[in-house]
Amino acid sequence: MFGEMIAALGRPDVALGIVAALDDADLVKRLAAASDAAGRAPADTVRATVHGFVETASDDDWMQLMGIMNRAGDPGLAAIRAILARKLPAIEETAS
């Protein structure tokens, strides 16, 4: 399932559908900020972030991800959430 999700990330509707399924306002804000900073569409940022992880993850990264997936009801979705949460830059809060 996870491999199929990764393969489908090239389709913007799939990438954005996965983000919507995460139902995580913080990740959506971080995705928007990272996309704006890179000058690309959010779906492209999702694809690039996940593919970047897959291509460069260490053995320890994969072990952690497998642990997350083993504990999840939806392992593929949990993996995407974990990758985005780890790789998308945090948004710095400014004092008002």
C-alpha positions in Angstrom: 0.0 0.0 0.0 2.8 2.5 0.9 4.6 1.8 -2.4 1.4 2.4 -4.3 0.9 5.7 -2.4 4.4 6.8 -3.3 3.9 5.9 -7.0 0.6 7.8 -7.1 2.1 11.0 -5.6 2.8 12.2 -9.1 -0.9 12.9 -9.5 -1.7 16.2 -7.8 -5.2 15.1 -6.8 -3.8 12.1 -5.0 -1.1 14.0 -3.2 -3.5 16.6 -2.0 -6.1 14.0 -1.1 -3.5 12.3 1.1 -2.8 15.6 2.8 -6.5 16.1 3.4 -6.9 12.6 4.8 -4.2 13.4 7.4 -6.5 16.0 8.9 -3.6 17.8 10.4 -3.8 21.6 10.3 -0.2 22.1 11.4 1.1 19.9 8.6 -1.1 21.8 6.1 0.3 25.1 7.3 3.9 23.8 7.1 3.2 22.4 3.6 1.8 25.7 2.4 4.8 27.6 3.9 7.4 25.2 2.3 5.6 25.4 -1.0 5.5 29.2 -1.0 9.2 29.3 -0.1 10.1 26.9 -2.9 7.7 28.6 -5.4 6.0 25.3 -6.3 2.5 23.8 -5.9 1.8 22.0 -2.6 1.3 18.7 -4.4 4.8 19.0 -5.9 6.2 19.7 -2.4 4.5 16.5 -1.1 5.9 14.4 -3.9 9.4 15.9 -3.6 9.5 15.6 0.2 8.3 11.9 0.2 10.5 10.9 -2.7 13.5 12.7 -1.1 13.0 10.7 2.1 12.7 7.4 0.2 15.9 8.2 -1.8 18.0 9.3 1.1 16.7 7.7 4.3 19.2 5.9 6.5 18.6 2.4 7.9 17.7 4.0 11.2 15.1 6.3 9.4 13.6 3.2 7.8 13.5 1.3 11.1 11.7 4.2 12.7 9.2 4.4 9.9 8.5 0.7 10.0 7.8 1.0 13.7 5.3 3.8 13.0 3.6 1.8 10.2 3.4 -1.4 12.3 1.5 0.5 15.0 -0.9 2.3 12.6 -4.4 1.4 11.5 -3.5 2.8 8.0 0.2 2.2 7.6 0.6 4.1 4.3 -1.1 7.2 5.6 0.9 7.0 8.9 4.2 6.8 6.9 3.3 9.8 4.8 2.4 11.8 7.9 5.6 10.8 9.6 7.7 11.7 6.6 6.1 15.1 6.2 6.2 15.8 9.9 9.9 15.1 10.0 10.9 16.8 6.7 8.8 19.9 6.3 10.3 22.9 8.0 8.7 24.1 11.2 6.9 27.5 11.0 8.6 30.0 13.2 6.0 31.8 15.4 6.3 35.6 15.6 5.3 37.6 18.6 2.4 39.9 18.1 
